[in-house]
């Protein structure tokens, strides 16, 4: 496998055709009940064959704009002004029957979660067939031929066994490619890709990007590519527009974006995407029980071997980054360390003591010392319980303290992670994504751990929020001597936070060493691929 090569050697080059296929003029959308503005006078054109990146943080209006291009908007929202046209068709005032005929033929939409575009009850051939029949393709032989062609375009198998699979039998990257294949399947004028790379590893991200480029050129379709990954957008788009608080604050050719962007928010996004390499941490400053060793870890799921002889050594106060693509075994290793995946052979030692494989067999001290921060903070926060109460309950359970002491600890850790007392009184759904992740981190800190396992804790967050979480974790390490295992598929984050890196592929360690050494002089071809596929800002 070699790193994907962008089909556009000069991303900032103007598109050859120049015909306008999408036109947004003065689009304003607000919340029906409150009147809160979601989009405020947006103007945007997309040309045939042009890839336009739409950047901005959560709540900026990116997805609302993306959905509007496909003629969607929530019943809870009102279009208070403006127009949206695709290939000359009015997407705001067409009835549902007209919109059904336009979607797929004129405009196609790929959601952030590709699984939501595929029914879990339908095999791939039936998912394709449902869309094909909706667009008038009645002959079985014609449908099979077109499905085979579409799968081939996205570099997936075209044979009958693959077409007979269900979505749960595929990787996230495969599902995303299938959603893209369906989107381009009827040669639409415009394809809207709404955060299609969120949660994907760096190599798979670039596969998706390469496909979007190639299919846009092959079908001469305009593409609106929504993403909070500014560094990624800079590698392949023709133009980048930035939304902030519902307003379009920047619209520049990609080649001039870093030098000519003037809006303060755009400059803030650029700064946030430029994560600096971590300073060498003072090792050995953490408590002795912060030393962690994984020896010969062979983990399995239902008899299927996932990891093969994994050896890790994390010194007290050190941050070790586990990197690798989806399915490499990163999370399995982390869950085994935390006692959440007891189906393994080998040993996990904390401060020299062998830990029981199951969390149910670990005593309170063991549980206190190793705490887990999940990718999805909802996994740690009860949805119907105030955040502060969840944190206090964790403190009581892990420390055996009184309710008053637990409440005091909850207040302290909330402040430590940058949250206010009123955040502690809120339910999780009332917090932003970054606030929820800080609350989940506070819950993990409530027991006073010596080791913190962070499993893709920033993967769905905006660049500015990511930067804040990384800075917070670095502060915690300096102040408390926390040992940390940081699992990520984002190499720029690994470089910004870790002292050492371990690279996993197919459940095996293929390279390990000091972070700076691994990033500047990778020895394994797979590590070289990951480094080459990374998209740091210059």
C-alpha positions as CSV (number, residue, x, y, z in Angstrom):
1,X,0.0,0.0,0.0
2,X,1.3,3.4,-0.9
3,X,0.1,6.8,0.2
4,X,-2.8,8.1,-1.9
5,X,-1.8,10.7,-4.4
6,X,-4.1,13.7,-4.9
7,X,-5.4,14.0,-8.5
8,X,-5.1,17.7,-8.3
9,X,-1.4,18.6,-8.1
10,X,-2.2,22.3,-7.5
11,X,-5.3,22.4,-5.2
12,X,-5.7,26.1,-5.7
13,X,-6.0,25.8,-9.5
14,X,-9.3,27.0,-10.9
15,X,-11.6,24.3,-12.3
16,X,-11.5,23.8,-16.0
17,X,-15.2,24.1,-16.7
18,X,-16.3,26.9,-14.5
19,X,-20.1,26.2,-15.0
20,X,-22.0,27.0,-11.8
21,X,-23.9,24.0,-10.6
22,X,-24.8,25.1,-7.1
23,X,-25.9,28.6,-6.1
24,X,-26.7,29.8,-2.5
25,X,-27.8,33.4,-2.2
26,X,-28.6,35.2,1.1
27,X,-29.6,32.0,2.8
28,X,-30.8,32.6,6.3
29,X,-32.2,29.9,8.6
30,X,-33.4,30.2,12.2
31,X,-34.8,28.1,15.0
32,X,-38.6,28.3,14.6
33,X,-39.5,28.6,18.3
34,X,-36.7,30.9,19.6
35,X,-35.7,32.8,16.5
36,X,-32.0,31.9,17.1
37,X,-30.0,32.4,13.9
38,X,-28.4,29.3,12.4
39,X,-27.3,30.7,9.0
40,X,-27.2,34.4,8.4
41,X,-27.1,35.6,4.7
42,X,-24.9,32.9,3.3
43,X,-23.7,33.4,-0.3
44,X,-21.9,30.4,-2.0
45,X,-21.4,29.1,-5.5
46,X,-19.9,25.8,-6.5
47,X,-18.7,25.1,-10.1
48,X,-18.8,21.9,-12.0
49,X,-15.7,19.8,-11.1
50,X,-14.9,22.1,-8.2
51,X,-14.2,20.8,-4.6
52,X,-15.2,23.4,-2.0
53,X,-14.2,22.8,1.6
54,X,-16.6,24.1,4.2
55,X,-14.8,24.6,7.6
56,X,-15.9,25.8,11.0
57,X,-16.4,24.5,14.5
58,X,-19.5,22.7,15.8
59,X,-22.5,25.0,15.8
60,X,-21.1,27.2,13.0
61,X,-23.9,26.1,10.6
62,X,-21.8,23.8,8.4
63,X,-24.2,20.8,8.4
64,X,-27.3,23.1,8.1
65,X,-25.8,24.5,4.9
66,X,-24.9,21.1,3.7
67,X,-28.4,19.7,4.2
68,X,-29.9,22.8,2.6
69,X,-27.9,22.1,-0.6
70,X,-29.8,18.7,-0.7
71,X,-33.1,20.3,0.0
72,X,-33.3,19.2,3.6
73,X,-34.0,21.2,6.8
74,X,-35.4,20.2,10.1
75,X,-39.1,21.0,10.8
76,X,-37.8,22.9,13.9
77,X,-36.0,25.4,11.6
78,X,-37.4,28.1,9.4
79,X,-35.9,29.4,6.2
80,X,-36.2,33.1,6.8
81,X,-34.7,34.2,3.5
82,X,-32.5,33.4,0.5
83,X,-32.3,30.8,-2.2
84,X,-30.6,27.5,-2.9
85,X,-30.4,26.2,-6.5
86,X,-28.7,23.1,-7.8
87,X,-28.4,22.8,-11.6
88,X,-31.1,25.5,-11.9
89,X,-33.6,23.7,-9.6
90,X,-35.0,25.4,-6.6
91,X,-34.2,23.2,-3.6
92,X,-36.1,25.3,-1.0
93,X,-39.5,25.6,-2.7
94,X,-39.8,22.2,-4.5
95,X,-42.4,19.8,-3.1
96,X,-41.3,16.4,-1.7
97,X,-42.0,14.5,-5.0
98,X,-39.8,16.9,-6.9
99,X,-37.1,16.7,-4.3
100,X,-37.0,12.9,-4.4
101,X,-36.4,13.1,-8.1
102,X,-33.6,15.7,-7.7
103,X,-31.8,13.8,-4.9
104,X,-29.5,11.3,-6.5
105,X,-29.9,12.6,-10.0
106,X,-28.9,16.2,-9.4
107,X,-27.6,16.3,-5.8
108,X,-26.4,13.5,-3.5
109,X,-25.7,13.7,0.2
110,X,-23.4,11.5,2.3
111,X,-23.9,11.9,6.1
112,X,-21.1,11.9,8.7
113,X,-22.1,8.5,9.9
114,X,-22.2,6.3,6.8
115,X,-23.9,3.5,8.7
116,X,-27.0,5.8,8.9
117,X,-27.2,5.8,5.1
118,X,-27.3,2.0,5.0
119,X,-30.1,-0.1,6.5
120,X,-28.5,-2.7,8.9
121,X,-31.2,-5.2,7.7
122,X,-30.2,-5.0,4.0
123,X,-27.3,-6.7,2.2
124,X,-25.2,-4.4,0.0
125,X,-26.9,-5.6,-3.2
126,X,-30.3,-4.8,-1.8
127,X,-29.2,-1.4,-0.5
128,X,-27.9,-0.6,-4.0
129,X,-31.1,-2.1,-5.6
130,X,-33.4,0.0,-3.4
131,X,-31.7,3.2,-4.6
132,X,-31.5,2.0,-8.2
133,X,-35.2,1.1,-8.4
134,X,-36.1,4.5,-6.9
135,X,-34.3,6.1,-9.9
136,X,-36.1,4.0,-12.5
137,X,-33.5,1.2,-13.0
138,X,-35.8,-1.8,-13.3
139,X,-33.7,-4.5,-15.1
140,X,-31.8,-6.8,-12.6
141,X,-28.9,-7.3,-15.0
142,X,-28.6,-3.5,-15.5
143,X,-28.7,-3.0,-11.7
144,X,-26.0,-5.6,-11.1
145,X,-23.8,-4.2,-13.8
146,X,-24.1,-0.6,-12.4
147,X,-23.5,-1.8,-8.8
148,X,-20.3,-3.7,-9.9
149,X,-19.1,-0.6,-11.7
150,X,-19.8,1.6,-8.7
151,X,-18.0,-0.7,-6.3
152,X,-15.0,-0.9,-8.7
153,X,-14.9,2.9,-8.8
154,X,-14.3,3.0,-5.0
155,X,-11.8,0.1,-5.1
156,X,-14.0,-2.5,-3.4
157,X,-14.6,-6.1,-4.5
158,X,-17.3,-6.5,-7.2
159,X,-18.0,-10.2,-6.5
160,X,-21.2,-11.8,-5.3
161,X,-19.9,-12.7,-1.8
162,X,-19.0,-9.1,-1.1
163,X,-22.4,-7.8,-2.4
164,X,-24.1,-10.3,0.0
165,X,-22.5,-8.7,3.1
166,X,-24.4,-6.7,5.7
167,X,-23.1,-3.3,6.9
168,X,-22.0,-4.7,10.2
169,X,-19.6,-7.1,8.4
170,X,-17.7,-4.1,6.9
171,X,-15.1,-1.7,8.3
172,X,-16.0,2.0,8.8
173,X,-13.8,2.9,5.8
174,X,-15.6,0.3,3.6
175,X,-19.0,1.6,4.6
176,X,-17.9,5.2,3.8
177,X,-16.7,4.2,0.4
178,X,-20.0,2.4,-0.3
179,X,-21.9,5.5,0.7
180,X,-19.7,7.6,-1.7
181,X,-20.2,5.0,-4.5
182,X,-24.0,5.3,-4.1
183,X,-23.8,9.1,-4.0
184,X,-21.9,9.3,-7.3
185,X,-23.8,6.4,-8.8
186,X,-26.2,8.6,-10.9
187,X,-23.8,11.2,-12.1
188,X,-25.2,14.0,-9.9
189,X,-24.3,17.6,-10.5
190,X,-23.4,18.2,-6.8
191,X,-22.3,15.8,-4.1
192,X,-22.4,16.9,-0.5
193,X,-20.0,15.1,1.8
194,X,-20.8,16.0,5.4
195,X,-17.8,15.2,7.7
196,X,-17.0,12.0,5.8
197,X,-13.6,11.4,7.4
198,X,-14.6,12.0,11.1
199,X,-13.5,9.0,13.2
200,X,-11.4,7.4,10.4
201,X,-7.6,6.7,10.7
202,X,-5.2,8.9,8.7
203,X,-4.6,6.4,5.9
204,X,-8.4,5.8,5.4
205,X,-9.0,9.5,5.5
206,X,-6.8,9.9,2.5
207,X,-8.4,7.1,0.7
208,X,-11.7,8.9,1.1
209,X,-10.2,12.2,0.0
210,X,-8.6,10.5,-3.1
211,X,-11.9,8.9,-4.0
212,X,-13.7,12.3,-3.7
213,X,-11.2,13.9,-6.0
214,X,-11.1,11.1,-8.6
215,X,-14.9,10.7,-8.8
216,X,-15.5,14.5,-8.9
217,X,-13.2,14.6,-11.9
218,X,-14.6,11.5,-13.5
219,X,-18.3,12.6,-13.1
220,X,-17.5,16.3,-13.5
221,X,-19.5,16.9,-10.3
222,X,-19.2,19.8,-7.9
223,X,-18.4,18.7,-4.3
224,X,-19.1,20.4,-1.0
225,X,-16.8,18.8,1.5
226,X,-17.7,19.7,5.1
227,X,-15.0,19.1,7.7
228,X,-13.5,20.5,10.9
229,X,-10.1,19.1,9.8
230,X,-8.6,22.2,8.2
231,X,-5.3,20.5,7.6
232,X,-7.0,17.9,5.5
233,X,-9.0,20.4,3.5
234,X,-5.8,22.2,2.6
235,X,-4.5,19.1,0.8
236,X,-7.1,18.6,-1.9
237,X,-9.8,21.3,-2.2
238,X,-9.9,24.1,-4.7
239,X,-11.5,26.7,-2.3
240,X,-12.2,26.8,1.4
241,X,-15.0,28.8,3.0
242,X,-15.2,29.3,6.7
243,X,-18.4,29.6,8.7
244,X,-18.6,31.2,12.2
245,X,-21.7,31.8,14.2
246,X,-23.8,31.2,11.1
247,X,-21.9,33.7,8.9
248,X,-19.5,33.1,6.0
249,X,-16.4,34.9,7.2
250,X,-13.8,33.6,4.7
251,X,-13.8,32.4,1.0
252,X,-10.4,31.9,-0.5
253,X,-8.6,29.7,-3.0
254,X,-6.9,27.0,-1.1
255,X,-3.4,28.0,-2.2
256,X,-3.9,31.4,-0.7
257,X,-5.8,30.4,2.4
258,X,-2.9,30.3,4.9
259,X,-1.4,33.6,3.7
260,X,-4.4,35.7,2.8
261,X,-7.0,34.8,5.4
262,X,-7.8,37.9,7.4
263,X,-10.8,37.1,9.7
264,X,-9.7,36.6,13.4
265,X,-11.7,33.4,13.7
266,X,-10.0,32.0,10.6
267,X,-6.6,32.8,12.0
268,X,-7.6,31.1,15.2
269,X,-8.5,28.0,13.3
270,X,-5.2,28.0,11.5
271,X,-3.3,28.4,14.8
272,X,-5.3,25.6,16.4
273,X,-4.5,23.2,13.5
274,X,-0.7,23.9,14.0
275,X,-0.2,21.6,17.0
276,X,3.4,21.9,18.1
277,X,5.5,18.8,19.0
278,X,5.4,18.0,22.7
279,X,8.3,19.2,24.8
280,X,10.3,16.3,26.3
281,X,8.4,15.4,29.6
282,X,10.2,15.0,32.8
283,X,10.0,11.2,33.2
284,X,10.0,9.3,36.5
285,X,8.3,12.1,38.3
286,X,5.0,10.1,38.8
287,X,4.2,7.7,41.6
288,X,5.7,4.2,41.4
289,X,2.2,2.7,41.0
290,X,2.0,4.7,37.7
291,X,4.3,2.3,36.0
292,X,2.5,0.0,33.6
293,X,3.7,-3.0,31.7
294,X,1.9,-5.2,29.1
295,X,3.6,-8.5,28.5
296,X,2.8,-10.9,25.6
297,X,-0.8,-9.7,25.2
298,X,-2.8,-12.1,23.0
299,X,-6.4,-10.8,23.0
300,X,-9.3,-12.3,21.2
301,X,-13.0,-11.7,20.5
302,X,-15.1,-14.8,20.5
303,X,-12.1,-16.9,19.5
304,X,-10.9,-14.5,16.8
305,X,-7.4,-13.4,17.6
306,X,-7.1,-9.6,17.6
307,X,-3.6,-8.9,19.1
308,X,-0.5,-10.9,18.9
309,X,2.2,-10.8,21.6
310,X,1.9,-7.1,22.4
311,X,4.6,-5.8,24.8
312,X,4.4,-2.2,26.2
313,X,6.3,-0.5,28.9
314,X,5.1,2.9,30.2
315,X,7.2,4.6,32.8
316,X,5.7,6.7,35.7
317,X,4.7,10.1,34.4
318,X,5.2,9.2,30.8
319,X,2.6,9.6,27.9
320,X,2.6,6.7,25.5
321,X,0.7,7.1,22.3
322,X,-0.9,4.0,20.6
323,X,-1.4,4.7,16.9
324,X,-2.6,2.7,14.0
325,X,-5.5,2.3,11.6
326,X,-9.0,1.1,12.5
327,X,-8.9,-2.5,13.5
328,X,-5.2,-2.5,14.4
329,X,-6.0,-3.5,18.0
330,X,-5.5,-0.1,19.8
331,X,-8.7,-0.1,21.7
332,X,-8.5,-3.8,22.5
333,X,-5.2,-3.2,24.2
334,X,-6.6,-0.2,26.1
335,X,-9.7,-2.2,27.3
336,X,-7.5,-5.1,28.4
337,X,-5.4,-2.7,30.5
338,X,-8.6,-1.4,32.1
339,X,-10.0,-4.8,32.8
340,X,-12.8,-4.3,30.3
341,X,-11.6,-7.0,27.9
342,X,-10.6,-10.1,30.0
343,X,-10.4,-12.5,27.0
344,X,-6.6,-12.5,26.7
345,X,-3.4,-14.4,27.5
346,X,-0.4,-12.6,28.9
347,X,0.1,-10.2,31.8
348,X,-0.7,-6.6,32.7
349,X,1.3,-5.2,35.6
350,X,0.7,-2.1,37.6
351,X,3.7,-1.0,39.6
352,X,5.1,-4.6,39.3
353,X,1.8,-6.2,40.5
354,X,0.0,-8.5,38.0
355,X,-3.6,-7.3,37.6
356,X,-6.6,-9.7,37.3
357,X,-7.8,-9.8,33.8
358,X,-11.4,-8.8,34.6
359,X,-12.4,-5.5,36.2
360,X,-14.8,-7.4,38.4
361,X,-11.8,-9.2,40.1
362,X,-9.9,-6.0,40.8
363,X,-10.0,-4.3,44.2
364,X,-10.8,-0.7,44.8
365,X,-7.2,0.4,44.8
366,X,-6.6,-1.2,41.4
367,X,-9.7,0.4,40.0
368,X,-8.7,3.8,41.3
369,X,-5.3,3.7,39.8
370,X,-6.4,3.0,36.2
371,X,-9.2,5.2,34.8
372,X,-10.6,5.2,31.3
373,X,-11.8,8.2,29.2
374,X,-13.9,7.0,26.4
375,X,-14.2,8.4,22.8
376,X,-17.9,9.1,23.4
377,X,-18.3,10.9,26.7
378,X,-21.9,9.6,26.9
379,X,-20.4,6.2,27.8
380,X,-19.2,7.7,31.1
381,X,-22.0,10.1,31.9
382,X,-25.5,9.0,32.9
383,X,-27.8,10.9,30.5
384,X,-30.5,11.6,33.2
385,X,-28.1,12.5,36.0
386,X,-26.5,15.9,36.6
387,X,-22.8,15.9,35.6
388,X,-21.6,16.9,39.0
389,X,-23.6,14.0,40.6
390,X,-22.0,11.5,38.2
391,X,-18.5,12.8,39.2
392,X,-19.3,12.7,42.9
393,X,-20.6,9.1,42.7
394,X,-17.4,8.1,41.0
395,X,-15.4,9.7,43.9
396,X,-17.5,7.9,46.5
397,X,-17.2,4.6,44.8
398,X,-13.4,4.8,44.2
399,X,-12.3,6.6,47.4
400,X,-14.9,5.4,49.9
401,X,-15.4,8.9,51.1
402,X,-18.6,10.6,52.5
403,X,-21.1,12.4,50.3
404,X,-19.9,15.8,51.4
405,X,-16.3,14.9,50.6
406,X,-17.3,13.5,47.2
407,X,-19.2,16.7,46.4
408,X,-16.1,18.7,47.3
409,X,-14.0,16.5,45.1
410,X,-16.5,16.9,42.2
411,X,-16.3,20.7,42.5
412,X,-12.5,20.6,42.6
413,X,-12.1,18.4,39.5
414,X,-14.8,20.4,37.5
415,X,-12.8,23.5,38.2
416,X,-9.6,21.7,37.3
417,X,-10.9,20.7,33.8
418,X,-12.1,24.3,33.1
419,X,-15.8,23.8,33.8
420,X,-18.0,26.1,36.0
421,X,-20.2,25.0,38.9
422,X,-23.3,25.5,36.8
423,X,-21.9,22.9,34.3
424,X,-22.0,20.4,37.2
425,X,-25.7,21.0,37.7
426,X,-26.4,20.4,34.0
427,X,-27.4,17.2,32.3
428,X,-24.9,15.9,29.7
429,X,-27.1,16.8,26.7
430,X,-27.0,20.5,27.7
431,X,-23.2,20.7,27.3
432,X,-21.2,21.1,24.1
433,X,-19.1,18.2,22.8
434,X,-15.9,19.7,24.3
435,X,-17.6,20.4,27.6
436,X,-18.9,16.8,27.8
437,X,-15.4,15.5,27.1
438,X,-14.0,17.7,29.9
439,X,-16.8,16.4,32.2
440,X,-15.9,12.8,31.3
441,X,-12.3,13.6,32.1
442,X,-13.3,15.1,35.4
443,X,-15.2,11.9,36.3
444,X,-12.1,9.9,35.5
445,X,-10.0,12.2,37.7
446,X,-12.4,12.0,40.6
447,X,-10.9,8.8,41.9
448,X,-7.3,10.2,41.9
449,X,-5.8,7.8,39.3
450,X,-2.2,7.3,38.6
451,X,-2.8,6.1,35.0
452,X,-5.3,7.7,32.6
453,X,-6.3,5.9,29.4
454,X,-7.6,8.3,26.7
455,X,-9.3,6.4,23.9
456,X,-9.7,8.7,20.8
457,X,-11.0,11.5,23.2
458,X,-10.6,14.2,20.6
459,X,-11.6,12.4,17.4
460,X,-15.0,14.1,16.9
461,X,-14.0,17.6,18.3
462,X,-13.1,20.7,16.4
463,X,-9.5,21.8,16.1
464,X,-9.8,24.6,18.6
465,X,-11.5,22.3,21.1
466,X,-8.9,19.5,20.4
467,X,-6.2,22.0,21.2
468,X,-7.8,22.9,24.5
469,X,-8.1,19.2,25.5
470,X,-4.5,18.5,24.6
471,X,-3.3,21.5,26.6
472,X,-5.4,20.4,29.6
473,X,-4.0,16.9,29.5
474,X,-0.4,18.3,29.3
475,X,-1.1,20.5,32.3
476,X,-2.5,17.5,34.3
477,X,0.7,15.5,33.5
478,X,3.0,18.3,34.6
479,X,1.0,19.0,37.8
480,X,0.1,15.5,39.0
481,X,2.6,13.2,37.4
482,X,-0.1,11.3,35.7
483,X,0.9,8.4,33.5
484,X,-1.1,8.4,30.2
485,X,-1.9,6.0,27.4
486,X,-3.2,8.1,24.6
487,X,-5.0,6.2,21.8
488,X,-5.4,8.1,18.5
489,X,-5.4,7.8,14.7
490,X,-4.3,11.4,14.5
491,X,-0.5,11.6,14.2
492,X,-0.4,15.3,14.8
493,X,-2.1,14.8,18.2
494,X,0.2,11.9,19.1
495,X,3.2,14.1,18.3
496,X,1.8,17.0,20.3
497,X,1.2,15.1,23.5
498,X,3.3,11.9,23.8
499,X,6.8,11.0,24.9
500,X,6.9,7.6,23.2
501,X,4.9,6.1,20.3
502,X,3.9,2.5,19.6
503,X,2.6,1.8,16.1
504,X,0.1,-1.1,15.7
505,X,-0.9,-2.9,12.6
506,X,-3.0,-6.0,12.4
507,X,-2.7,-6.5,16.1
508,X,1.1,-6.4,16.2
509,X,3.7,-3.8,17.2
510,X,5.5,-2.8,14.1
511,X,7.5,0.2,15.5
512,X,8.1,1.9,18.8
513,X,10.4,4.5,20.2
514,X,10.7,8.1,21.3
515,X,8.1,10.3,19.5
516,X,10.5,12.6,17.8
517,X,12.5,9.7,16.5
518,X,9.5,7.8,15.1
519,X,8.1,10.8,13.4
520,X,11.4,12.0,11.9
521,X,13.0,8.7,11.0
522,X,10.3,5.9,10.7
523,X,11.8,2.5,10.1
524,X,8.8,0.4,9.2
525,X,7.1,0.9,5.8
526,X,3.7,1.1,7.5
527,X,4.9,3.8,9.9
528,X,6.3,5.7,6.9
529,X,2.9,5.5,5.2
530,X,1.2,6.9,8.3
531,X,3.7,9.8,8.5
532,X,3.5,10.5,4.8
533,X,-0.3,10.5,5.0
534,X,-0.4,13.0,7.9
535,X,-1.4,16.5,7.1
536,X,0.4,19.0,9.3
537,X,0.1,22.7,8.4
538,X,3.4,24.3,7.3
